[in-house]
């Protein structure tokens, strides 16, 4: 049982890293190209993150861990965006 939780947390970390990279790439695209289609990509990213949260609830991950992951995700995206692109 403990091994299964470790695997869930490992994949949760991978998903967070992947979504951070997608968000940073989208913001980079929007700042370089200055095109409004980047907003559609951001909406798609928001929908994807919502679905990931739904799947994590279904997998039995506690709300506390989900909130911590979302907080870390938000802080990472904002801080990396500020330091890398502006």
Beta strands, then each sheet from edge to edge (+ up, - down):
end
